[in-house]
Amino acid sequence: MKQISYALCAVVLVLSLVVPIVADTIRLKDGSVIRGQVIGFKDQQITILIGAGAKGRRSRTSIYVEDIESIEFDSATTAAAASLANEEMSSGNPEPVSQPPRSNPQPDTATSSPRTTSPSTSPTFFTIKVGVRADNANNGWTNSGLVVRKGQRLRISSSGRISIGRGRFSTPIGLSTVSDNEKLMRNEATGALITVVGDDNDDFILVGTRRDFVAQRDGVLFLGVNEGDLSDNTGTYDVVIEAEAGGPPR
């Protein structure tokens, strides 16, 4: 466990050097706002680094997710740091987070994934906002910074417009008239917003402008664009993720 802690501290230290000012925005239900760096999620609490004290040291605080209205990450780098911290704290796995594959697409079995049904009691959700890049940075995937658990309920909504090259523009719904034999979900519209749980998973899920579903496995939540060639793409989709607080017991 000491080796894991040292590795996590090293990652946070490196990120603090390459990202001069990290300011994730945490909005609480009582109206107050906290700006800092989200580094972990454990036991239904978000851990945040705040400010810069003597010798560059930063204070740490924890907030229960039930008190949080929303979280908005400052950058993809911050999201990657958060997901790595989540992995370290929740599973004790020291391996770095990689990106899901963007080749060898499988049949679109994910299109029949079960939708969320209304439970007898309303669960508590917390919100994460992230911009999903349309280009091929990070292998075409945007790390949401969220580690989900099997059985956890997720609600994802999106908006915005991106360029997919050659003068064509797409919304999260995608363009059904544009053919692309290299896209990950071959039977879904080109340029549509998609998601996947885990960096070793090819069970992609179509999001479009709205998708409610229950996670079928543990892993980091990634989002991307359903297109084969991302090299000439520009722009981002604005995505809001609502995750059930805590998820099922492990």
N, C-alpha and C positions, 0 to 999 in steps of 0.2 A: 504493500500500500504506500510505503514511503517513496518507492520508485515512481509510482503513478502520480503522487503529489508533486514530486520534483519535475516530472515531465510536463504536467499541467501548468505549473508556475513558469517554466521556461517558455511555453507557448504564449502565455499571457504577457510575459516580459518582452518577447520579440514583437508581438503585435502592438505593444505600447510604444515601441520604438519606431515602427513603420507607419503607424496611424497616429499623427500628432494629437488630434483631439477626437476622442470617441465620446459620443453623446447619444446613447440610446435614450429614448423618452418613455418613461413609465407614468401613465396617468392613472391615478387612483379614483375610486368611486366617491371619495369625499371631496373631490375637486382639486386636490393637490397634485403637483407634478414633480417627478424626480428625474434628474438627468445624470446618467452614469453609464457604466458598462455592465450589461447582463452577462454573467459568467456561469450560471448554473440554475438547475431546476430539480429540487429534491424534496420529498415529503410535503408536496403541495406548497412549497415556498420557492420564490425567485430570489437568487443571490445577486447583489449588485455591488460593483466597485464605484465609489463616489469620490470626487475631488482629487486633489494632489497635495499631500501634506509635506512634512519635512523629508528631504532627500528623495522626493518623488513618490513617497508612500501614499497609498490611497486607502480610505476607510471602507469597510465592508458592512452591508446591511442586508437583512432578509425580510421579505414581505410575502404574506400569504396570498395565493392567487385569487382567492375569493374577494380580496380587497382591491384587485386590479381591474381597471376598466379596459386598458389597452396597453400594448407595448409596440413601439415603433423603432426598429433597428436603424442605426446610423448608416451602416454600409454592409455589403456582403461579407467583408472581413470580420466585422463584429458578429454577424450571424454564424460564421464558421467557428469563431472562438466560442460562442455560446453552445453550439451543438457539441463541440469537442468536450467542453466542460461538463455538459449534461451526460455524455457517455462515460466520462471519468467518474463522476459522482454517483451515477445511478447504477452502472453495471460493473465498474472496476476494470473496464477494458482499455488498456493503454494504446491500442492501435489507432493511428490517425484516421480521420474521416476522409474518404475519397469520394468520387462522384459516380453516379450510376452509369452504366454503359449506354452508348448511343448507336449501337450497331446490332446486327442480328435480331431484328424485332421478331417477337413471337405473335401468334394469333391473338386478336383483340379480345381475350377472355375477360379483360377488366371491365368491358362495357356493361357486363351483366352483374357487376358488383352490387351487393345489397344497398339500398338506400336507407337512410336513417328513419326509424319508426318512432312514433311518439311514446316515450316511457310513461309509466304511471305517475312519476314525479319528475319535475323539471330539473335536469342536471345544471350545475354551475359551469359556465364557460369563461375562458379568458381569451383575449384578442391579441393577435400579432399582425402587424402590417409590414409588407415587404414588397419591394419592386423587383419584378421578374424580368431579367434581361433577355432580349430576343437574339443576341449574337451568340457566338460559339465560345465565349469566355467560360472557364471552368467546365469545359466539355459540354457546354450548352445547358448546364443545370444551375439553378439558383438555390443555395442552401437557405432554408427558411429559419434555421436556428432552433427548430423544435424537434425534440426526440419524442415520438409518439409510442404508445404501448398498445399491444394487441387488445382489441375490444374497446379502445378509446373512440369516442364520437368526435367527428371533425366536420366543420362547415366552412367551405371555402367559396368566396365570392371575388369577382374580378371586374376590372374595367380598363379602358385605355385603348390605344391603337399603336401598332408597330408597323414598320416597313419590312417586308420579306424579300425585297429586292425587285429589280425590273419594273419599278414604278407601281408595285402592288402593295396594298396596305390591308392589314387584318385586325380585327377585334378578337377578344378571347374566344368567340364562337368559331373563328376560322373561316376559310374560304373553300366551300365544297366544290367549286368549279376549277380549282387548281390541282392538277394531278402531280403526285410525287411518290415514286416507288421506294424512296429511301426513308420516308418518315416512319417514326416509331409505331404509331397506331395507323396502320394502312387503310382501315375502313372509316377513319374519322377525318374531319376537315383539316386541310393544311393551314398551319399557323394557329391552331386552337391551343388553348392553355391545357397542359396535362400535368399530372403529378405522379410521384412514386414514393413508396416508403422503403428506405434502405438503399445503400450504394451497391448492393449485390442482387438487385431485384429487377426483373423486366416485366412485371405485372403492372403495366402503366394504367392510369385511371384518367379518363377524360373529365376535365373540370368545366371548360367553357366559361360562362359568366357566373355559374352557380353549381355547386355539388355538395351534397350531404352524404357522408358515408361513415362506416365503422372500420377502423384500421384492422387489417387481417394479420399483422405481424408487428414486431418491434422494429424501430429504426428511425433514422433521421428523415424528415419530410423534405423532399426536393420538388421543385417546380420548373417547368421548361415549356418550350414551344414545339408543337408537333410538325416538324419539318426536318428534312434530311440535310440540306445545305444551309447552314446558319451564317456562313462567312460574309454575306452581303446584307445581313439584317441589322437594323438599328431600332432603338426605342425600348420601352419597358411596359409591362402590364402592371397596374396597381392592384395588389392582391391583399385581401383581408382574410386571415385564418382565425376561426373560432374553434378552440380546442376544449374539450371537456376537462375540467380541472381534476387532477389526480388520476383519472382513468380507473380501470378495474384493479383490484388488489393482485399482487404477484405472489 
